[in-house]
């Protein structure tokens, strides 16, 4: 018997909506975005940097349900790899209607003890990588298209011990989105940023209960809830929104 997820893909996959490219799409929030966009009828290419088995399993799941997907190995900190990923996605599925930039890393550390290697890596992936993905994609995005970044609600907080560098990078993404939105407005391309709070993924499995207790709703988010917001921002109905950072964190930053 088909799962609800497979039925959702079958429901809309027969209605082509163009091509989508998700950077960092094999697990967690990225995988949820890939699944939702495929269910909405997009042909979805996505990048991954590790666990090729997970990436191919996601492709197989979508294809089995009647959707279209393609996995591309690419390091988000590598400019040439990003450009090649965009070229491969366009070659496979055509010009892009939607781009989602989800790739990111987190390394905790007090400001007086953060190794420079950690600083450089987080800046390379979380800031430079986002810039590279947007810049490499823009010329292949159709007029009226959508660019969506995945930031973090830490950009809104007054501070969080042990997360100074991560907070720096996610605040930078929110700023980049505002400028990019103005740059691309003449083409009707919207650029928006999603700022999730704690979300239940393999990376947060050990902290789920502690994170849930900090939330007014006493739970963490689900990747599918972020995927649903990606789906909305990809739609025509969201066309009057650009340069925005949308927080989805169960009220954690209230």
Buried (B, 14 or more C-beta within 10 A) or exposed (E): EEEEBBEBBBBBBEEEBBBBBBBBBBBBBBBBBBBBBBBBBBBBBBBBBEEEEBBBBBBEBBBEBBBBBBBBBBBBBBBEBBBBBBEBBBEBBBBBBBBBBBBBBBBEBEEEEBEEEBBEBBBBBBBBBBBBBBBBBBEBBBEEBBBBBBBBBBBBBEEEEBBBBBBBBBBBBBEBBBEBBEEBEEEEBBBBBBBBBBBBBEEBEEEBEEBBEEBEEEBBBBBBBBBBBBBBBBEEEBEEBBBBBBBBBBEBBE
